[in-house]
């Protein structure tokens, strides 16, 4: 459970940033990362509610970081 929680804190945020760098759009990056996380929840990989909450928080943090990264790149 501890490993899943640690990965849930880190991985979705990294996915949002990665997909944002690939697609050059942070909304698309968020959507793709959300689709992957939703599929993993649907398949049953997130058994605990705390892991799902950590996924959602990490998606939000990754989105904010990707948005700020995009604003800095435009300057």
Secondary structure, 3 states (H helix, E strand, C coil): CHHHHHHHHHHHHHHHHHHHHHHCCHHHHHHHHHHHHHHHHHHCCCCCHHHHHHHHHHHHHHHHHHHHHHHHHHC
